Amino acid sequence: MMPPQGTVSVSRRDLDFQDYLDIARRHRAWIIGPIFAGLVISCVVAFLLPNVYISEASMRIAPAQISEALIPAVVNQQMADRINQMQQDILSRTSLSALIQSPELQLYKSDLASKPLEDVIERMRSKDIKISLINIAGQQNRPASAFTISFAYPDRMKAQRVVQALVTKFMESNLSTQRTQTDVTTEFLGDELAQAKAETEKASAILTEFRIHNAGRLPEQSQFNVQALTSLQNERSSIDGALNRDSQEKLLLESRLDSSKNQYETIVATAPPYSDDPTSNPRTERLADLNRRITETESKLTSLREMYKETYPDIRNYEQQIGVWKRERDTLQRENDKVVASQKADPKKNASPQLARTLSDLQANINASKAAIRAVELDRTEKMKQLEGVNNQIAAFQSRLEAGPANEQRYAQLVKDYELASAKYQDLQQKQSVADTHKAMVTRKAGENLEVLDPASLPEQPTSPNRWLICGIGLGLGIVIGAAMAGFREMKDTSLKNLKDVRAYTQMQILSSIPLLENDLLVQRRRRLAYLGWSTAVILGVLAATASMYYHFNVART
């Protein structure tokens, strides 16, 4: 909307100190009224508010009496964390409800009459109860080692008793929490230990059964098997050498025996009844010569067989030569058989003394050769048995070595399973022992506990409200409101108040001023009404303040 034609916007002049005094004088009722009202209202409110007493107790986290180096803790939870957990339990709805409705305390009667229990519990938890962690001097860099418990309530005796109850709950909850955690830990470790023991026994049984079924074929026995196999192979070579020597010796002895027998039989067959010349019988000489040749050739043949195969030419030549000589010898032998048969009864009687001695020597050689052959055969039989046993052992060790790689992986896995199970069982045994010791320590209250540093205090002076501060705040607010109302009225009033306004806004010279003339009756009536209003307000304000003080000092304290 456009301003009316002919109007001019004029800015206000700057005010000085005298102007402010004039404004205060003109609007003194609007300034004094809010100030007085603010003072009276704040005093009434301050003295009607109930006293609030705060009882406080402090508790310390006492370390374990036995060093953790000797008995490690089995509960991996800091005491500060346990305090937070206990705080949640103690400040729970159930706990605070029991505390509020306790017959000995009967807290918040007036609040319970107008509010639900849930609201009262929430107020008690969030406003009235304070639990604060603190650090003891010299331990700023360490976790909090103490905490305070405070409770604010209008009744100082009940405030103290509530703090005492909270301290008792903290100590009981700490012991209960420690015992519960220790029992749970001990029970858990007991179950784990039993399971680990069963697993260890099972792994041990499987490993033992595997060792029994694979005795000698285990990886750690492979070196022993190799050494034993090498030793047995050397022993077999030694036995083979001994058997070869026995075979050669037997051949020699048999050749010697055959030669002696042939000589004996030849001499017996060809010897005359008595002859001074032992060489007079040509058949005997020829038989002796053939036997000698056969013996020598057989010795050579034996030596060649040790070095060469049967296809070697010399071996075949010797065999053919021996065959020719043996046939000739057999022919001569048959011719002498008839003579020998007649002289078998007592050949020595029909022989000359020299021939008798020769026959005796030959008979002795024959007996000695037979005895030597029997000894060689016995030794050879024994060595054959030994060789058979050694061969069986070699076959067994070879089978063990061949089965080793197949069993190695399975055996290594079984050993690993047993070692892991055994290590776990031993570790759990150690932990179980520590848990049992720690449980005994908790039972004797030698572990980390809560100690009361300062018992619940009995407050002598209320901590709130600060009545003089409330009165001061009310007075200050009254001054601010009064000044604001006076300023607002002054801004709305555009009239000229004094000569300064006239000179500033009219730009004219003032020659004289005429004071305002009012009806005396109207002035007196207005003054009487003002006196009556102010007197009534002051009386009512004083009565209200006095009544609130009387209530505070006499009624509320009872």
C-alpha positions as CSV (number, residue, x, y, z in Angstrom):
1,M,0.0,0.0,0.0
2,M,1.5,3.4,-1.0
3,P,2.1,5.9,1.8
4,P,-0.2,9.0,1.9
5,Q,0.9,11.9,-0.1
6,G,2.7,14.7,1.8
7,T,4.2,12.4,4.5
8,V,7.9,12.6,5.1
9,S,9.9,9.8,6.8
10,V,12.2,11.3,9.5
11,S,14.8,9.3,11.3
12,R,15.0,9.4,15.1
13,R,17.7,11.4,16.7
14,D,20.5,9.9,18.8
15,L,19.6,9.5,22.5
16,D,21.9,10.6,25.3
17,F,22.0,9.6,29.0
18,Q,19.4,12.1,30.0
19,D,17.1,10.7,27.3
20,Y,17.4,7.2,28.8
21,L,16.7,8.6,32.3
22,D,13.6,10.3,30.9
23,I,12.5,7.0,29.2
24,A,13.0,5.1,32.5
25,R,11.0,7.7,34.4
26,R,8.2,7.8,31.9
27,H,7.9,3.9,31.8
28,R,8.9,3.2,35.4
29,A,5.8,1.2,36.1
30,W,6.5,-1.1,33.1
31,I,10.1,-1.6,34.3
32,I,9.4,-2.1,38.1
33,G,6.5,-4.3,37.5
34,P,8.3,-7.2,35.7
35,I,11.3,-6.8,38.0
36,F,9.1,-7.2,41.1
37,A,7.1,-10.0,39.5
38,G,10.2,-11.9,38.4
39,L,11.7,-11.5,41.9
40,V,8.5,-12.8,43.6
41,I,7.9,-15.6,41.2
42,S,11.6,-16.8,41.4
43,C,11.5,-16.7,45.2
44,V,8.3,-18.6,45.4
45,V,9.6,-21.2,42.9
46,A,13.0,-21.4,44.7
47,F,11.5,-22.0,48.1
48,L,8.8,-24.3,46.9
49,L,11.2,-26.6,45.2
50,P,12.2,-29.5,47.5
51,N,15.7,-29.9,48.8
52,V,17.8,-32.5,47.0
53,Y,20.5,-34.3,48.9
54,I,23.2,-36.3,47.2
55,S,24.8,-39.2,49.1
56,E,28.0,-40.5,47.5
57,A,30.2,-43.5,48.0
58,S,33.4,-44.5,46.2
59,M,34.7,-47.9,45.5
60,R,38.1,-49.1,44.4
61,I,39.0,-51.9,42.0
62,A,41.4,-53.9,44.3
63,P,43.9,-56.0,42.3
64,A,44.4,-59.7,43.0
65,Q,46.4,-60.5,46.1
66,I,48.3,-63.2,44.1
67,S,50.4,-62.2,41.1
68,E,49.0,-63.1,37.7
69,A,52.5,-64.5,36.9
70,L,51.8,-67.3,39.4
71,I,48.1,-67.7,38.8
72,P,46.9,-66.3,35.4
73,A,43.4,-65.0,35.2
74,V,41.0,-67.3,33.4
75,V,38.4,-64.5,32.7
76,N,39.4,-62.3,29.8
77,Q,37.4,-59.3,30.9
78,Q,38.6,-56.1,32.4
79,M,37.2,-55.0,35.7
80,A,35.9,-51.8,34.1
81,D,33.9,-53.9,31.6
82,R,32.6,-56.0,34.5
83,I,31.5,-52.8,36.3
84,N,29.6,-51.7,33.2
85,Q,27.9,-55.1,33.0
86,M,27.1,-55.0,36.7
87,Q,25.8,-51.4,36.3
88,Q,23.4,-52.6,33.6
89,D,22.2,-55.4,35.9
90,I,21.9,-53.2,39.0
91,L,20.1,-50.4,37.1
92,S,17.7,-52.8,35.4
93,R,14.0,-52.4,35.8
94,T,13.7,-55.3,38.1
95,S,16.4,-54.2,40.4
96,L,15.3,-50.5,40.6
97,S,11.6,-51.5,41.0
98,A,12.5,-53.7,44.0
99,L,14.5,-50.8,45.4
100,I,11.7,-48.2,44.9
101,Q,9.0,-50.5,46.4
102,S,11.1,-51.6,49.3
103,P,9.1,-51.3,52.5
104,E,12.1,-49.8,54.3
105,L,12.6,-47.0,51.7
106,Q,9.3,-46.4,49.9
107,L,10.8,-44.0,47.4
108,Y,9.0,-41.5,45.1
109,K,5.6,-41.7,46.8
110,S,4.3,-38.5,45.3
111,D,5.6,-39.4,41.9
112,L,4.1,-42.9,42.0
113,A,0.7,-41.3,42.8
114,S,0.7,-39.4,39.5
115,K,3.0,-41.2,37.2
116,P,3.5,-44.8,36.0
117,L,6.2,-46.9,37.6
118,E,8.2,-47.0,34.3
119,D,8.6,-43.2,34.2
120,V,9.7,-43.2,37.9
121,I,12.3,-45.9,37.2
122,E,13.6,-44.1,34.1
123,R,13.9,-40.8,36.1
124,M,15.8,-42.6,38.9
125,R,18.1,-44.4,36.4
126,S,18.9,-41.4,34.2
127,K,18.8,-38.4,36.6
128,D,19.1,-39.4,40.2
129,I,21.6,-42.2,40.1
130,K,25.1,-41.4,38.8
131,I,28.0,-43.9,38.5
132,S,31.2,-42.4,37.3
133,L,34.6,-44.0,36.7
134,I,37.6,-42.1,38.1
135,N,41.3,-42.5,38.1
136,I,43.3,-42.6,41.3
137,A,46.2,-40.1,41.5
138,G,49.3,-41.4,39.8
139,Q,47.4,-43.8,37.5
140,Q,46.1,-41.4,34.8
141,N,47.5,-43.5,32.0
142,R,45.9,-46.7,33.3
143,P,42.3,-47.9,33.0
144,A,39.9,-46.5,35.6
145,S,40.6,-48.0,39.0
146,A,37.8,-46.6,41.0
147,F,34.3,-45.3,40.6
148,T,31.7,-43.3,42.5
149,I,28.1,-44.0,43.2
150,S,25.8,-41.1,44.0
151,F,22.0,-40.8,44.5
152,A,20.0,-37.6,44.7
153,Y,16.8,-37.5,46.8
154,P,14.9,-35.1,48.9
155,D,15.3,-37.3,52.0
156,R,19.0,-37.3,53.0
157,M,18.6,-40.5,55.1
158,K,17.0,-42.4,52.3
159,A,19.6,-41.1,49.9
160,Q,22.3,-42.6,52.1
161,R,20.5,-45.9,52.5
162,V,20.0,-46.2,48.7
163,V,23.7,-45.6,48.1
164,Q,24.5,-48.3,50.7
165,A,22.1,-50.7,49.0
166,L,23.8,-49.9,45.6
167,V,27.2,-50.5,47.1
168,T,26.1,-53.8,48.5
169,K,24.6,-54.8,45.2
170,F,27.8,-54.0,43.4
171,M,29.9,-56.1,45.8
172,E,27.4,-59.0,45.7
173,S,27.1,-58.8,41.9
174,N,30.9,-58.8,41.5
175,L,31.3,-61.9,43.6
176,S,28.4,-63.6,41.8
177,T,29.8,-62.6,38.4
178,Q,33.2,-63.9,39.2
179,R,31.9,-67.1,40.5
180,T,29.6,-67.6,37.6
181,Q,32.3,-66.8,35.1
182,T,34.8,-69.1,36.9
183,D,32.2,-71.9,37.1
184,V,31.3,-71.6,33.4
185,T,35.0,-71.6,32.5
186,T,35.8,-74.6,34.7
187,E,32.8,-76.5,33.4
188,F,33.6,-75.6,29.8
189,L,37.2,-76.6,30.2
190,G,36.1,-79.9,31.9
191,D,34.0,-80.8,29.0
192,E,36.7,-79.9,26.5
193,L,39.2,-81.8,28.5
194,A,37.1,-84.9,28.5
195,Q,36.5,-84.7,24.8
196,A,40.2,-84.0,24.2
197,K,41.1,-87.1,26.3
198,A,38.7,-89.3,24.3
199,E,40.2,-88.0,21.0
200,T,43.7,-88.5,22.3
201,E,42.9,-92.1,23.4
202,K,41.2,-92.8,20.1
203,A,44.2,-91.4,18.1
204,S,46.6,-93.4,20.3
205,A,44.6,-96.6,19.8
206,I,44.5,-96.1,16.0
207,L,48.3,-95.4,16.0
208,T,49.1,-98.4,18.2
209,E,47.0,-100.7,16.0
210,F,48.7,-99.4,12.9
211,R,52.1,-100.0,14.5
212,I,51.1,-103.5,15.5
213,H,49.8,-104.4,12.0
214,N,52.8,-102.8,10.3
215,A,55.5,-103.8,12.6
216,G,58.9,-103.5,10.8
217,R,57.3,-101.5,7.9
218,L,57.2,-98.2,9.7
219,P,59.1,-95.2,8.2
220,E,61.3,-94.8,11.3
221,Q,62.3,-98.4,10.9
222,S,63.4,-98.1,7.3
223,Q,67.0,-97.3,8.2
224,F,67.1,-100.3,10.5
225,N,65.6,-102.5,7.8
226,V,68.2,-101.4,5.3
227,Q,71.0,-102.1,7.7
228,A,69.5,-105.5,8.6
229,L,69.0,-106.3,4.9
230,T,72.6,-105.4,4.1
231,S,73.8,-107.5,7.1
232,L,71.7,-110.5,6.0
233,Q,72.9,-110.2,2.4
234,N,76.5,-110.3,3.6
235,E,75.6,-113.2,5.8
236,R,74.1,-115.0,2.8
237,S,77.2,-114.4,0.8
238,S,79.3,-115.8,3.6
239,I,77.1,-118.9,3.8
240,D,77.2,-119.3,0.0
241,G,80.9,-119.2,0.2
242,A,81.0,-121.7,3.0
243,L,78.7,-124.0,1.1
244,N,80.9,-123.8,-2.0
245,R,83.9,-124.6,0.1
246,D,82.0,-127.5,1.7
247,S,81.1,-128.8,-1.8
248,Q,84.7,-128.6,-2.9
249,E,85.9,-130.3,0.2
250,K,83.3,-133.0,-0.1
251,L,84.3,-133.6,-3.7
252,L,87.9,-133.9,-2.7
253,L,87.0,-136.2,0.2
254,E,84.8,-138.4,-2.0
255,S,87.5,-138.6,-4.6
256,R,90.0,-139.5,-2.0
257,L,87.5,-142.1,-0.5
258,D,86.9,-143.6,-3.9
259,S,90.6,-143.7,-4.6
260,S,91.3,-145.4,-1.3
261,K,88.5,-147.9,-1.8
262,N,89.6,-148.7,-5.3
263,Q,93.2,-149.1,-4.2
264,Y,92.0,-151.3,-1.3
265,E,89.8,-153.4,-3.5
266,T,92.4,-153.6,-6.2
267,I,95.1,-154.7,-3.8
268,V,92.8,-157.2,-2.2
269,A,91.7,-158.5,-5.6
270,T,95.1,-158.8,-7.2
271,A,97.3,-159.6,-4.3
272,P,98.8,-163.2,-4.4
273,P,98.7,-165.3,-1.3
274,Y,102.1,-164.2,-0.5
275,S,104.5,-162.1,-2.6
276,D,107.6,-160.3,-1.6
277,D,107.1,-157.9,-4.6
278,P,103.9,-155.8,-4.2
279,T,104.2,-154.6,-7.8
280,S,104.2,-158.1,-9.4
281,N,100.4,-157.8,-10.3
282,P,100.1,-155.6,-13.4
283,R,96.3,-155.1,-12.9
284,T,96.9,-153.6,-9.5
285,E,99.4,-151.2,-10.8
286,R,97.1,-150.2,-13.7
287,L,94.1,-149.7,-11.4
288,A,96.2,-147.5,-9.1
289,D,97.5,-145.5,-12.0
290,L,93.9,-145.0,-13.3
291,N,92.6,-144.0,-9.9
292,R,95.4,-141.5,-9.6
293,R,94.7,-140.0,-13.0
294,I,91.0,-139.9,-12.3
295,T,91.5,-138.1,-9.0
296,E,93.9,-135.6,-10.4
297,T,91.7,-134.9,-13.4
298,E,88.6,-134.5,-11.2
299,S,90.4,-132.0,-9.0
300,K,91.3,-130.0,-12.1
301,L,87.8,-130.3,-13.4
302,T,86.4,-129.0,-10.1
303,S,88.7,-126.0,-10.2
304,L,87.7,-125.2,-13.8
305,R,84.0,-125.5,-12.9
306,E,84.5,-122.8,-10.2
307,M,85.8,-120.4,-12.8
308,Y,84.0,-121.4,-16.0
309,K,80.7,-122.7,-17.3
310,E,80.0,-126.2,-18.3
311,T,80.5,-125.3,-22.0
312,Y,84.1,-124.5,-21.5
313,P,86.2,-126.8,-23.9
314,D,88.7,-128.0,-21.2
315,I,85.9,-129.1,-19.0
316,R,84.4,-131.2,-21.8
317,N,87.8,-132.7,-22.6
318,Y,88.4,-133.6,-19.0
319,E,84.9,-135.1,-18.7
320,Q,85.5,-137.3,-21.7
321,Q,89.0,-138.4,-20.5
322,I,87.6,-139.2,-17.1
323,G,84.8,-141.2,-18.7
324,V,87.4,-143.3,-20.7
325,W,89.5,-143.9,-17.6
326,K,86.5,-144.9,-15.5
327,R,85.3,-147.4,-18.1
328,E,88.8,-149.0,-18.2
329,R,89.0,-149.0,-14.5
330,D,85.5,-150.6,-14.2
331,T,86.7,-153.3,-16.6
332,L,89.8,-154.0,-14.5
333,Q,87.7,-153.8,-11.4
334,R,85.3,-156.5,-12.6
335,E,88.2,-158.8,-13.4
336,N,89.5,-158.4,-9.8
337,D,86.1,-158.8,-8.2
338,K,86.3,-162.6,-8.4
339,V,89.7,-162.5,-6.7
340,V,88.5,-160.1,-4.1
341,A,85.5,-162.2,-3.3
342,S,87.7,-165.1,-2.5
343,Q,89.9,-163.0,-0.3
344,K,87.3,-161.0,1.5
345,A,87.1,-163.3,4.5
346,D,90.5,-162.3,5.6
347,P,92.6,-160.6,3.0
348,K,95.4,-159.8,5.3
349,K,96.0,-163.5,6.0
350,N,96.6,-164.1,2.3
351,A,98.7,-161.0,2.0
352,S,102.3,-160.4,2.7
353,P,103.2,-158.3,5.8
354,Q,104.0,-155.2,3.7
355,L,100.7,-155.6,1.8
356,A,98.8,-156.0,5.1
357,R,100.2,-152.7,6.3
358,T,99.2,-151.1,3.1
359,L,95.7,-152.4,3.5
360,S,95.5,-151.2,7.1
361,D,96.6,-147.7,6.0
362,L,94.1,-147.7,3.2
363,Q,91.3,-148.8,5.6
364,A,92.3,-146.0,8.0
365,N,92.2,-143.5,5.1
366,I,88.8,-144.8,4.1
367,N,87.4,-144.5,7.6
368,A,88.9,-141.0,8.0
369,S,87.4,-139.9,4.6
370,K,84.0,-141.2,5.6
371,A,84.1,-139.4,8.9
372,A,85.2,-136.2,7.2
373,I,82.5,-136.5,4.6
374,R,79.8,-137.0,7.3
375,A,81.2,-133.9,9.1
376,V,81.1,-131.9,5.9
377,E,77.5,-133.1,5.1
378,L,76.4,-132.2,8.6
379,D,78.0,-128.8,8.3
380,R,76.5,-128.3,4.8
381,T,73.0,-129.3,6.1
382,E,73.3,-126.8,9.0
383,K,74.5,-124.1,6.6
384,M,71.6,-124.9,4.2
385,K,69.2,-124.4,7.1
386,Q,70.9,-121.1,7.9
387,L,70.7,-120.1,4.3
388,E,67.0,-120.8,4.1
389,G,66.4,-118.8,7.3
390,V,68.5,-115.9,6.0
391,N,66.7,-116.0,2.6
392,N,63.4,-115.9,4.4
393,Q,64.5,-113.0,6.5
394,I,65.8,-111.1,3.4
395,A,62.5,-111.6,1.7
396,A,60.7,-110.3,4.8
397,F,62.9,-107.2,5.0
398,Q,62.5,-106.6,1.3
399,S,58.7,-106.7,1.6
400,R,58.9,-104.3,4.5
401,L,61.0,-101.9,2.5
402,E,58.7,-102.2,-0.5
403,A,55.6,-101.5,1.8
404,G,57.3,-98.5,3.5
405,P,56.3,-95.8,1.0
406,A,52.7,-97.0,0.9
407,N,52.5,-96.7,4.7
408,E,54.5,-93.6,5.1
409,Q,51.7,-91.1,4.3
410,R,49.1,-92.8,6.4
411,Y,51.6,-93.2,9.3
412,A,52.6,-89.6,9.1
413,Q,48.9,-88.5,9.2
414,L,48.2,-90.8,12.2
415,V,51.3,-89.5,14.1
416,K,50.3,-85.9,13.3
417,D,46.7,-86.5,14.5
418,Y,48.0,-88.1,17.7
419,E,50.5,-85.2,18.4
420,L,47.8,-82.6,17.8
421,A,45.3,-84.4,20.0
422,S,48.0,-84.9,22.7
423,A,49.1,-81.2,22.5
424,K,45.5,-80.1,22.8
425,Y,44.9,-82.4,25.8
426,Q,48.0,-81.2,27.6
427,D,47.1,-77.6,26.9
428,L,43.6,-78.1,28.3
429,Q,45.0,-79.9,31.3
430,Q,47.1,-76.9,32.1
431,K,44.2,-74.5,31.6
432,Q,42.0,-76.7,33.7
433,S,44.6,-76.6,36.5
434,V,44.8,-72.9,36.2
435,A,41.0,-72.6,36.2
436,D,40.7,-74.8,39.4
437,T,43.3,-72.7,41.1
438,H,41.6,-69.5,40.1
439,K,38.3,-70.8,41.3
440,A,39.8,-71.5,44.7
441,M,41.3,-68.1,44.7
442,V,37.9,-66.5,43.9
443,T,36.2,-68.6,46.6
444,R,38.8,-67.2,49.2
445,K,38.2,-63.7,47.8
446,A,41.9,-63.4,46.9
447,G,41.2,-62.3,43.3
448,E,40.4,-59.0,41.9
449,N,37.6,-57.5,44.0
450,L,35.8,-54.3,44.8
451,E,36.6,-52.4,48.0
452,V,34.8,-49.5,49.6
453,L,37.0,-46.5,49.7
454,D,34.5,-44.1,51.1
455,P,31.2,-45.4,52.6
456,A,27.9,-43.8,51.7
457,S,27.9,-40.2,53.0
458,L,25.1,-38.6,55.0
459,P,24.7,-35.2,53.3
460,E,24.2,-32.2,55.7
461,Q,23.4,-29.5,53.1
462,P,21.3,-29.9,50.0
463,T,23.0,-29.7,46.7
464,S,20.0,-28.3,44.9
465,P,18.2,-26.1,44.3
466,N,20.4,-23.0,44.6
467,R,17.7,-20.7,45.8
468,W,19.6,-17.4,45.7
469,L,20.8,-18.2,42.2
470,I,17.2,-18.8,41.2
471,C,16.1,-15.5,42.8
472,G,19.0,-13.8,41.0
473,I,18.0,-15.3,37.7
474,G,14.4,-14.2,38.3
475,L,15.5,-10.7,39.1
476,G,17.7,-10.5,36.1
477,L,14.9,-11.8,33.8
478,G,12.5,-9.2,35.3
479,I,15.0,-6.4,34.6
480,V,15.5,-7.7,31.0
481,I,11.7,-8.0,30.4
482,G,11.0,-4.6,32.0
483,A,13.6,-2.9,29.9
484,A,12.4,-4.6,26.8
485,M,8.8,-3.6,27.5
486,A,9.8,0.0,28.2
487,G,11.9,0.1,25.0
488,F,9.0,-1.4,23.0
489,R,6.5,1.3,24.3
490,E,9.0,4.0,23.6
491,M,9.5,2.9,20.0
492,K,5.7,2.9,19.5
493,D,5.3,6.4,21.0
494,T,6.1,8.9,18.2
495,S,5.1,12.0,20.1
496,L,7.5,14.8,20.9
497,K,8.6,14.4,24.5
498,N,10.8,17.4,25.3
499,L,12.4,20.5,23.9
500,K,15.2,18.4,22.3
501,D,12.6,16.6,20.2
502,V,11.0,19.8,19.1
503,R,14.3,21.4,18.1
504,A,15.5,18.2,16.4
505,Y,12.4,17.5,14.4
506,T,11.0,21.0,13.7
507,Q,14.3,22.9,13.2
508,M,12.7,25.9,14.9
509,Q,13.9,28.1,17.6
510,I,12.1,27.6,21.0
511,L,11.3,30.9,22.7
512,S,9.4,29.5,25.7
513,S,7.7,26.4,27.0
514,I,4.3,26.0,28.7
515,P,3.9,23.1,31.2
516,L,1.1,20.6,30.8
517,L,-1.9,21.5,32.9
518,E,-4.1,18.7,34.0
519,N,-7.2,18.4,36.2
520,D,-6.1,18.0,39.8
521,L,-9.0,15.6,40.5
522,L,-8.1,13.3,37.6
523,V,-4.4,13.4,38.7
524,Q,-5.3,12.5,42.3
525,R,-7.6,9.7,41.2
526,R,-5.0,8.3,38.9
527,R,-2.4,8.4,41.7
528,R,-4.7,6.7,44.2
529,L,-5.4,3.9,41.7
530,A,-1.7,3.5,41.1
531,Y,-0.9,3.4,44.8
532,L,-3.7,0.9,45.4
533,G,-2.5,-1.4,42.6
534,W,1.1,-1.2,43.6
535,S,0.3,-1.7,47.3
536,T,-1.8,-4.7,46.5
537,A,0.9,-6.2,44.2
538,V,3.6,-5.7,46.8
539,I,1.5,-7.1,49.6
540,L,0.5,-10.2,47.5
541,G,4.1,-10.6,46.4
542,V,5.4,-10.4,50.0
543,L,2.8,-12.8,51.2
544,A,3.6,-15.3,48.5
545,A,7.3,-15.1,49.2
546,T,6.7,-15.3,52.9
547,A,4.4,-18.3,52.5
548,S,6.9,-20.1,50.3
549,M,9.7,-19.5,52.8
550,Y,7.5,-20.7,55.6
551,Y,6.7,-23.9,53.7
552,H,10.4,-24.4,53.0
553,F,11.7,-23.8,56.5
554,N,8.8,-25.4,58.5
555,V,6.6,-27.7,56.5
556,A,9.0,-29.2,53.9
557,R,11.7,-30.1,56.5
558,T,9.2,-32.0,58.6
